[in-house]
């Protein structure tokens, strides 16, 4: 195989003059393709995500690397297919593996060029050894949890052991996890070293099952009718016809997504209040298709299937990018882009050289996003099924 070293040519004038943009990468968990107003789903209130789509660029054909969270998050941060880096599937509580330290991650690349780096949310990329942990992989600050399914409320111990920390120390913060992450990220932005650009990674757990939300949001959607069509995936639709899955999960799913939108809105408001919107690239996406099976509540319509499937509903997700004053607002980006492309694309947009010496699969899509240039799809895009 060829060894690829990416050297960025699509560098903005700002980066040439020494000013690099801040970067915020927001990832939601099992949100999938459908449930925001910008995709024609007005029954869940997502004003902040809708505004980001209208003020930025909405991706119509954005693909993950696998229809589950851990694998796609690994691909996102490395630019590699998860099978190449031994991260197929999703690491469980007893998993011993993580991303090999020989692989370069986005925060390591940016930190090497003077960025402050912070992560707030779900890691899920290795926890058995400290060399796999966020603080060992380029993050100056980490607030969140190492596993998945920790629960949305204290003690964050859904898998039987408290999993909430700040830089390796267990914490006992009280509140709704989605809002805690937004509060902490906002504080971090305000307290930043203003002489340095920053990279903020926010991988939420919402709207992953088991779904929970504050009482006011639960009441807000309590009477939401479940009018979803079947997904046309036999494995998923069969779960909706089995007994014991009533009432519908649709109302609580809507409540969780509404809370997620509010949390994202708080971070975006912090950027505006700090006067740094025009200095900040914000990229948002889901990590895989929505959990449309019984108990999940998601809807990927008009795509087929959902989480776990290699149908479009499992691998094609909502995504958008915004850079106020630099990217044309209200535009759709209709070329195929994958999570593997994010790494080289952000490197290009920020003018930061990639440190990779191993082969990656991602393409630099910045010339296409910013200037409408064609970027050839010169490698296969393929997916491994969670439900073969």
Secondary structure as UniProt FT lines:
FT   HELIX           13..16
FT   TURN            17..18
FT   STRAND          22..28
FT   HELIX           37..39
FT   TURN            42..43
FT   HELIX           47..55
FT   STRAND          57..63
FT   HELIX           69..78
FT   TURN            82..86
FT   TURN            93..94
FT   TURN            101..102
FT   HELIX           106..111
FT   TURN            112..114
FT   STRAND          116..122
FT   HELIX           130..132
FT   HELIX           134..136
FT   TURN            137..138
FT   STRAND          141..145
FT   TURN            154..155
FT   TURN            158..159
FT   STRAND          165..166
FT   TURN            167..168
FT   STRAND          169..170
FT   HELIX           177..190
FT   TURN            194..195
FT   STRAND          198..203
FT   TURN            206..207
FT   HELIX           215..220
FT   TURN            221..223
FT   HELIX           234..241
FT   TURN            243..244
FT   HELIX           250..274
FT   HELIX           277..279
FT   STRAND          280..286
FT   TURN            294..296
FT   TURN            301..302
FT   TURN            307..308
FT   HELIX           312..315
FT   STRAND          316..322
FT   TURN            324..326
FT   TURN            329..330
FT   STRAND          331..333
FT   STRAND          337..338
FT   HELIX           340..350
FT   HELIX           366..371
//
